[in-house]
Amino acid sequence: MCSNDYDGIFSKYQAPLILGGTFLPRKSSVHDGLVEYQSCSIGLDQSLFGTSYKDTFYKPRLNHADKGFLTGDSLFKDSKKPMKWFECLL
């Protein structure tokens, strides 16, 4: 799971990661608030990634805390369901 967005799911982590994602200097504007997307997906074919939790290589619209399973799943968007993605891997 590698994310290309730092907005994520509404939680207590969202605002700090939006601020960090907006103001901390980076080489790329594509990141999850802390980790740049290309450093997570390095060496993998980008066509393998999908935005549904049903995809093995999941590219959700989640921030770093969401990807750490700290905030649960979004109620409505498949692109914001890290817990469901992990369950599908098992």
N, CA, C and O atoms as CSV, one atom per row, in Angstrom:
chain,resi,resn,atom,element,x,y,z
A,1,MET,N,N,0.845,-1.174,0.000
A,1,MET,CA,C,0.000,0.000,0.000
A,1,MET,C,C,0.891,1.238,0.000
A,1,MET,O,O,1.651,1.476,0.938
A,2,CYS,N,N,0.781,2.010,-1.060
A,2,CYS,CA,C,1.529,3.259,-1.197
A,2,CYS,C,C,0.538,4.362,-1.558
A,2,CYS,O,O,-0.235,4.219,-2.505
A,3,SER,N,N,0.559,5.441,-0.820
A,3,SER,CA,C,-0.409,6.512,-1.034
A,3,SER,C,C,0.208,7.706,-1.757
A,3,SER,O,O,1.395,8.003,-1.617
A,4,ASN,N,N,-0.636,8.376,-2.529
A,4,ASN,CA,C,-0.190,9.563,-3.254
A,4,ASN,C,C,-0.948,10.815,-2.812
A,4,ASN,O,O,-1.006,11.804,-3.542
A,5,ASP,N,N,-1.529,10.763,-1.608
A,5,ASP,CA,C,-2.321,11.890,-1.111
A,5,ASP,C,C,-2.160,11.988,0.404
A,5,ASP,O,O,-1.977,10.968,1.068
A,6,TYR,N,N,-2.223,13.176,0.949
A,6,TYR,CA,C,-2.058,13.332,2.393
A,6,TYR,C,C,-3.329,13.824,3.083
A,6,TYR,O,O,-3.316,14.077,4.288
A,7,ASP,N,N,-4.405,13.960,2.351
A,7,ASP,CA,C,-5.666,14.400,2.943
A,7,ASP,C,C,-6.248,13.314,3.843
A,7,ASP,O,O,-6.456,13.557,5.032
A,8,GLY,N,N,-6.508,12.156,3.324
A,8,GLY,CA,C,-6.918,11.007,4.114
A,8,GLY,C,C,-8.307,11.067,4.720
A,8,GLY,O,O,-9.167,11.831,4.283
A,9,ILE,N,N,-8.503,10.239,5.741
A,9,ILE,CA,C,-9.766,10.094,6.452
A,9,ILE,C,C,-9.825,11.132,7.578
A,9,ILE,O,O,-8.812,11.418,8.216
A,10,PHE,N,N,-11.011,11.690,7.817
A,10,PHE,CA,C,-11.173,12.669,8.889
A,10,PHE,C,C,-10.803,12.029,10.226
A,10,PHE,O,O,-11.401,11.031,10.630
A,11,SER,N,N,-9.817,12.607,10.907
A,11,SER,CA,C,-9.359,12.096,12.205
A,11,SER,C,C,-8.502,13.166,12.875
A,11,SER,O,O,-8.278,14.237,12.310
A,12,LYS,N,N,-8.030,12.870,14.071
A,12,LYS,CA,C,-7.155,13.816,14.775
A,12,LYS,C,C,-5.793,13.937,14.095
A,12,LYS,O,O,-5.050,14.878,14.375
A,13,TYR,N,N,-5.457,13.011,13.217
A,13,TYR,CA,C,-4.173,13.032,12.510
A,13,TYR,C,C,-4.243,13.837,11.213
A,13,TYR,O,O,-3.213,14.237,10.671
A,14,GLN,N,N,-5.448,14.070,10.721
A,14,GLN,CA,C,-5.608,14.686,9.412
A,14,GLN,C,C,-5.005,16.088,9.330
A,14,GLN,O,O,-4.214,16.357,8.425
A,15,ALA,N,N,-5.353,16.974,10.236
A,15,ALA,CA,C,-4.866,18.363,10.174
A,15,ALA,C,C,-3.342,18.453,10.257
A,15,ALA,O,O,-2.744,19.154,9.441
A,16,PRO,N,N,-2.679,17.772,11.212
A,16,PRO,CA,C,-1.214,17.848,11.248
A,16,PRO,C,C,-0.553,17.319,9.972
A,16,PRO,O,O,0.459,17.860,9.526
A,17,LEU,N,N,-1.125,16.260,9.386
A,17,LEU,CA,C,-0.531,15.716,8.166
A,17,LEU,C,C,-0.808,16.598,6.955
A,17,LEU,O,O,0.003,16.648,6.030
A,18,ILE,N,N,-1.933,17.287,6.948
A,18,ILE,CA,C,-2.182,18.258,5.878
A,18,ILE,C,C,-1.192,19.412,5.993
A,18,ILE,O,O,-0.628,19.847,4.989
A,19,LEU,N,N,-0.977,19.908,7.209
A,19,LEU,CA,C,0.001,20.992,7.409
A,19,LEU,C,C,1.404,20.542,7.014
A,19,LEU,O,O,2.114,21.251,6.301
A,20,GLY,N,N,1.795,19.363,7.482
A,20,GLY,CA,C,3.113,18.839,7.122
A,20,GLY,C,C,3.235,18.594,5.636
A,20,GLY,O,O,4.265,18.891,5.030
A,21,GLY,N,N,2.178,18.051,5.046
A,21,GLY,CA,C,2.185,17.787,3.614
A,21,GLY,C,C,2.241,19.049,2.784
A,21,GLY,O,O,2.767,19.046,1.671
A,22,THR,N,N,1.701,20.125,3.321
A,22,THR,CA,C,1.672,21.394,2.598
A,22,THR,C,C,2.965,22.188,2.760
A,22,THR,O,O,3.451,22.782,1.797
A,23,PHE,N,N,3.526,22.203,3.967
A,23,PHE,CA,C,4.623,23.128,4.249
A,23,PHE,C,C,6.015,22.508,4.380
A,23,PHE,O,O,7.004,23.228,4.244
A,24,LEU,N,N,6.130,21.215,4.636
A,24,LEU,CA,C,7.462,20.612,4.741
A,24,LEU,C,C,8.077,20.454,3.356
A,24,LEU,O,O,7.401,20.017,2.424
A,25,PRO,N,N,9.355,20.805,3.213
A,25,PRO,CA,C,9.987,20.693,1.895
A,25,PRO,C,C,10.172,19.231,1.482
A,25,PRO,O,O,10.514,18.383,2.307
A,26,ARG,N,N,9.943,18.949,0.207
A,26,ARG,CA,C,10.079,17.600,-0.345
A,26,ARG,C,C,10.590,17.688,-1.775
A,26,ARG,O,O,10.545,18.739,-2.414
A,27,LYS,N,N,11.076,16.554,-2.251
A,27,LYS,CA,C,11.498,16.472,-3.651
A,27,LYS,C,C,10.288,16.346,-4.571
A,27,LYS,O,O,10.329,16.771,-5.725
A,28,SER,N,N,9.203,15.754,-4.046
A,28,SER,CA,C,8.012,15.504,-4.850
A,28,SER,C,C,6.773,16.004,-4.113
A,28,SER,O,O,6.732,16.007,-2.883
A,29,SER,N,N,5.779,16.421,-4.862
A,29,SER,CA,C,4.518,16.845,-4.252
A,29,SER,C,C,3.559,15.669,-4.071
A,29,SER,O,O,2.448,15.841,-3.569
A,30,VAL,N,N,3.988,14.477,-4.481
A,30,VAL,CA,C,3.158,13.276,-4.376
A,30,VAL,C,C,3.624,12.463,-3.172
A,30,VAL,O,O,4.654,11.791,-3.229
A,31,HIS,N,N,2.844,12.529,-2.062
A,31,HIS,CA,C,3.252,11.868,-0.817
A,31,HIS,C,C,2.049,11.692,0.101
A,31,HIS,O,O,0.957,12.175,-0.196
A,32,ASP,N,N,2.258,10.993,1.223
A,32,ASP,CA,C,1.173,10.725,2.178
A,32,ASP,C,C,1.249,11.615,3.412
A,32,ASP,O,O,0.617,11.320,4.427
A,33,GLY,N,N,2.000,12.679,3.337
A,33,GLY,CA,C,2.205,13.571,4.474
A,33,GLY,C,C,3.577,13.389,5.087
A,33,GLY,O,O,4.117,14.317,5.688
A,34,LEU,N,N,4.147,12.201,4.942
A,34,LEU,CA,C,5.499,11.921,5.443
A,34,LEU,C,C,6.378,11.246,4.399
A,34,LEU,O,O,7.516,11.665,4.185
A,35,VAL,N,N,5.865,10.204,3.747
A,35,VAL,CA,C,6.660,9.394,2.816
A,35,VAL,C,C,6.267,9.716,1.380
A,35,VAL,O,O,5.085,9.731,1.037
A,36,GLU,N,N,7.274,9.974,0.544
A,36,GLU,CA,C,7.003,10.251,-0.862
A,36,GLU,C,C,6.579,8.966,-1.574
A,36,GLU,O,O,7.107,7.888,-1.301
A,37,TYR,N,N,5.627,9.099,-2.481
A,37,TYR,CA,C,5.051,7.944,-3.172
A,37,TYR,C,C,6.116,7.110,-3.877
A,37,TYR,O,O,6.115,5.884,-3.757
A,38,GLN,N,N,7.015,7.745,-4.602
A,38,GLN,CA,C,7.992,6.979,-5.372
A,38,GLN,C,C,8.954,6.202,-4.483
A,38,GLN,O,O,9.488,5.184,-4.923
A,39,SER,N,N,9.194,6.638,-3.255
A,39,SER,CA,C,10.082,5.879,-2.371
A,39,SER,C,C,9.371,4.642,-1.820
A,39,SER,O,O,10.028,3.674,-1.436
A,40,CYS,N,N,8.062,4.663,-1.778
A,40,CYS,CA,C,7.286,3.503,-1.331
A,40,CYS,C,C,7.117,2.493,-2.466
A,40,CYS,O,O,7.213,1.286,-2.246
A,41,SER,N,N,6.868,2.983,-3.661
A,41,SER,CA,C,6.556,2.104,-4.792
A,41,SER,C,C,7.766,1.784,-5.663
A,41,SER,O,O,7.606,1.245,-6.759
A,42,ILE,N,N,8.956,2.100,-5.206
A,42,ILE,CA,C,10.163,1.941,-6.011
A,42,ILE,C,C,10.318,0.506,-6.526
A,42,ILE,O,O,10.201,-0.461,-5.774
A,43,GLY,N,N,10.580,0.404,-7.802
A,43,GLY,CA,C,10.817,-0.889,-8.424
A,43,GLY,C,C,9.561,-1.638,-8.843
A,43,GLY,O,O,9.661,-2.679,-9.493
A,44,LEU,N,N,8.399,-1.143,-8.496
A,44,LEU,CA,C,7.152,-1.808,-8.866
A,44,LEU,C,C,6.530,-1.128,-10.081
A,44,LEU,O,O,6.582,0.094,-10.218
A,45,ASP,N,N,5.946,-1.930,-10.951
A,45,ASP,CA,C,5.264,-1.418,-12.130
A,45,ASP,C,C,4.032,-0.626,-11.685
A,45,ASP,O,O,3.172,-1.162,-10.986
A,46,GLN,N,N,3.944,0.625,-12.080
A,46,GLN,CA,C,2.850,1.498,-11.645
A,46,GLN,C,C,1.482,1.015,-12.126
A,46,GLN,O,O,0.460,1.337,-11.519
A,47,SER,N,N,1.462,0.243,-13.218
A,47,SER,CA,C,0.178,-0.255,-13.722
A,47,SER,C,C,-0.415,-1.335,-12.815
A,47,SER,O,O,-1.583,-1.690,-12.968
A,48,LEU,N,N,0.369,-1.859,-11.878
A,48,LEU,CA,C,-0.129,-2.860,-10.932
A,48,LEU,C,C,-1.016,-2.247,-9.854
A,48,LEU,O,O,-1.835,-2.944,-9.254
A,49,PHE,N,N,-0.861,-0.954,-9.603
A,49,PHE,CA,C,-1.572,-0.284,-8.517
A,49,PHE,C,C,-2.995,0.101,-8.918
A,49,PHE,O,O,-3.242,0.564,-10.031
A,50,GLY,N,N,-3.922,-0.105,-7.981
A,50,GLY,CA,C,-5.312,0.288,-8.181
A,50,GLY,C,C,-5.823,1.043,-6.971
A,50,GLY,O,O,-5.174,1.058,-5.925
A,51,THR,N,N,-6.972,1.664,-7.104
A,51,THR,CA,C,-7.504,2.494,-6.022
A,51,THR,C,C,-8.593,1.806,-5.202
A,51,THR,O,O,-9.202,2.433,-4.335
A,52,SER,N,N,-8.844,0.534,-5.464
A,52,SER,CA,C,-9.831,-0.222,-4.684
A,52,SER,C,C,-9.121,-1.096,-3.661
A,52,SER,O,O,-8.027,-1.596,-3.922
A,53,TYR,N,N,-9.736,-1.282,-2.502
A,53,TYR,CA,C,-9.149,-2.153,-1.486
A,53,TYR,C,C,-9.045,-3.596,-1.978
A,53,TYR,O,O,-8.365,-4.408,-1.351
A,54,LYS,N,N,-9.700,-3.927,-3.078
A,54,LYS,CA,C,-9.637,-5.279,-3.643
A,54,LYS,C,C,-8.365,-5.506,-4.454
A,54,LYS,O,O,-8.042,-6.645,-4.789
A,55,ASP,N,N,-7.636,-4.432,-4.773
A,55,ASP,CA,C,-6.384,-4.538,-5.530
A,55,ASP,C,C,-5.251,-4.970,-4.612
A,55,ASP,O,O,-5.126,-4.473,-3.493
A,56,THR,N,N,-4.422,-5.900,-5.088
A,56,THR,CA,C,-3.277,-6.354,-4.292
A,56,THR,C,C,-2.327,-5.201,-4.017
A,56,THR,O,O,-1.872,-5.016,-2.889
A,57,PHE,N,N,-2.030,-4.425,-5.054
A,57,PHE,CA,C,-1.184,-3.242,-4.909
A,57,PHE,C,C,-2.126,-2.035,-4.836
A,57,PHE,O,O,-2.619,-1.548,-5.854
A,58,TYR,N,N,-2.355,-1.574,-3.629
A,58,TYR,CA,C,-3.376,-0.564,-3.326
A,58,TYR,C,C,-2.751,0.819,-3.259
A,58,TYR,O,O,-1.812,1.049,-2.496
A,59,LYS,N,N,-3.280,1.747,-4.067
A,59,LYS,CA,C,-2.844,3.146,-4.034
A,59,LYS,C,C,-4.021,3.990,-3.542
A,59,LYS,O,O,-4.729,4.609,-4.336
A,60,PRO,N,N,-4.219,4.007,-2.222
A,60,PRO,CA,C,-5.361,4.727,-1.664
A,60,PRO,C,C,-5.098,6.222,-1.562
A,60,PRO,O,O,-3.965,6.678,-1.718
A,61,ARG,N,N,-6.139,6.966,-1.303
A,61,ARG,CA,C,-6.019,8.407,-1.050
A,61,ARG,C,C,-6.016,8.596,0.463
A,61,ARG,O,O,-6.955,9.148,1.037
A,62,LEU,N,N,-4.940,8.126,1.098
A,62,LEU,CA,C,-4.821,8.124,2.552
A,62,LEU,C,C,-3.558,8.833,2.989
A,62,LEU,O,O,-2.588,8.916,2.235
A,63,ASN,N,N,-3.573,9.345,4.210
A,63,ASN,CA,C,-2.348,9.917,4.760
A,63,ASN,C,C,-1.568,8.834,5.514
A,63,ASN,O,O,-2.008,7.688,5.602
A,64,HIS,N,N,-0.435,9.204,6.042
A,64,HIS,CA,C,0.467,8.248,6.680
A,64,HIS,C,C,-0.183,7.553,7.885
A,64,HIS,O,O,0.014,6.353,8.076
A,65,ALA,N,N,-0.936,8.268,8.680
A,65,ALA,CA,C,-1.607,7.675,9.850
A,65,ALA,C,C,-2.680,6.676,9.420
A,65,ALA,O,O,-2.845,5.630,10.047
A,66,ASP,N,N,-3.401,6.997,8.361
A,66,ASP,CA,C,-4.433,6.081,7.859
A,66,ASP,C,C,-3.805,4.767,7.401
A,66,ASP,O,O,-4.342,3.690,7.661
A,67,LYS,N,N,-2.673,4.865,6.723
A,67,LYS,CA,C,-1.989,3.659,6.238
A,67,LYS,C,C,-1.428,2.832,7.386
A,67,LYS,O,O,-1.153,1.644,7.215
A,68,GLY,N,N,-1.259,3.436,8.533
A,68,GLY,CA,C,-0.807,2.715,9.723
A,68,GLY,C,C,-1.965,2.119,10.502
A,68,GLY,O,O,-1.791,1.668,11.634
A,69,PHE,N,N,-3.153,2.115,9.895
A,69,PHE,CA,C,-4.361,1.522,10.479
A,69,PHE,C,C,-4.787,2.200,11.780
A,69,PHE,O,O,-5.375,1.558,12.650
A,70,LEU,N,N,-4.495,3.486,11.917
A,70,LEU,CA,C,-4.845,4.226,13.134
A,70,LEU,C,C,-6.244,4.836,13.091
A,70,LEU,O,O,-6.768,5.251,14.125
A,71,THR,N,N,-6.853,4.894,11.912
A,71,THR,CA,C,-8.117,5.624,11.776
A,71,THR,C,C,-9.275,4.789,11.247
A,71,THR,O,O,-10.368,5.323,11.060
A,72,GLY,N,N,-9.077,3.517,11.003
A,72,GLY,CA,C,-10.147,2.674,10.470
A,72,GLY,C,C,-10.372,2.919,8.989
A,72,GLY,O,O,-9.474,3.378,8.283
A,73,ASP,N,N,-11.571,2.610,8.523
A,73,ASP,CA,C,-11.932,2.751,7.118
A,73,ASP,C,C,-12.898,3.909,6.909
A,73,ASP,O,O,-13.640,4.295,7.813
A,74,SER,N,N,-12.872,4.450,5.707
A,74,SER,CA,C,-13.891,5.411,5.291
A,74,SER,C,C,-15.210,4.653,5.125
A,74,SER,O,O,-15.211,3.472,4.775
A,75,LEU,N,N,-16.302,5.317,5.371
A,75,LEU,CA,C,-17.601,4.665,5.222
A,75,LEU,C,C,-18.051,4.557,3.770
A,75,LEU,O,O,-18.861,3.691,3.440
A,76,PHE,N,N,-17.536,5.428,2.893
A,76,PHE,CA,C,-18.099,5.518,1.556
A,76,PHE,C,C,-17.138,5.254,0.404
A,76,PHE,O,O,-17.587,4.826,-0.660
A,77,LYS,N,N,-15.852,5.486,0.563
A,77,LYS,CA,C,-14.933,5.433,-0.580
A,77,LYS,C,C,-14.012,4.215,-0.515
A,77,LYS,O,O,-13.335,3.996,0.489
A,78,ASP,N,N,-13.991,3.416,-1.601
A,78,ASP,CA,C,-13.081,2.272,-1.686
A,78,ASP,C,C,-11.623,2.708,-1.675
A,78,ASP,O,O,-10.737,1.929,-1.323
A,79,SER,N,N,-11.380,3.953,-2.062
A,79,SER,CA,C,-10.006,4.458,-2.095
A,79,SER,C,C,-9.512,4.859,-0.706
A,79,SER,O,O,-8.399,5.364,-0.564
A,80,LYS,N,N,-10.342,4.635,0.319
A,80,LYS,CA,C,-9.956,4.999,1.688
A,80,LYS,C,C,-10.362,3.898,2.674
A,80,LYS,O,O,-11.019,4.165,3.679
A,81,LYS,N,N,-9.960,2.656,2.371
A,81,LYS,CA,C,-10.319,1.522,3.233
A,81,LYS,C,C,-9.103,0.637,3.515
A,81,LYS,O,O,-9.021,-0.479,3.001
A,82,PRO,N,N,-8.164,1.119,4.322
A,82,PRO,CA,C,-6.957,0.326,4.587
A,82,PRO,C,C,-7.223,-0.958,5.375
A,82,PRO,O,O,-6.562,-1.966,5.125
A,83,MET,N,N,-8.157,-0.953,6.306
A,83,MET,CA,C,-8.452,-2.150,7.106
A,83,MET,C,C,-9.053,-3.248,6.220
A,83,MET,O,O,-8.690,-4.418,6.339
A,84,LYS,N,N,-9.957,-2.867,5.348
A,84,LYS,CA,C,-10.591,-3.817,4.434
A,84,LYS,C,C,-9.544,-4.405,3.488
A,84,LYS,O,O,-9.578,-5.601,3.199
A,85,TRP,N,N,-8.617,-3.580,3.006
A,85,TRP,CA,C,-7.538,-4.055,2.132
A,85,TRP,C,C,-6.704,-5.108,2.850
A,85,TRP,O,O,-6.384,-6.147,2.271
A,86,PHE,N,N,-6.351,-4.848,4.103
A,86,PHE,CA,C,-5.543,-5.794,4.868
A,86,PHE,C,C,-6.301,-7.106,5.076
A,86,PHE,O,O,-5.708,-8.180,4.974
A,87,GLU,N,N,-7.592,-7.035,5.364
A,87,GLU,CA,C,-8.408,-8.241,5.515
A,87,GLU,C,C,-8.413,-9.064,4.232
A,87,GLU,O,O,-8.371,-10.293,4.287
A,88,CYS,N,N,-8.464,-8.399,3.078
A,88,CYS,CA,C,-8.477,-9.103,1.791
A,88,CYS,C,C,-7.151,-9.799,1.510
A,88,CYS,O,O,-7.119,-10.788,0.777
A,89,LEU,N,N,-6.064,-9.304,2.075
A,89,LEU,CA,C,-4.756,-9.934,1.873
A,89,LEU,C,C,-4.618,-11.239,2.640
A,89,LEU,O,O,-3.857,-12.121,2.242
A,90,LEU,N,N,-5.348,-11.360,3.734
A,90,LEU,CA,C,-5.228,-12.547,4.591
A,90,LEU,C,C,-5.878,-13.764,4.026
A,90,LEU,O,O,-5.848,-14.826,4.648
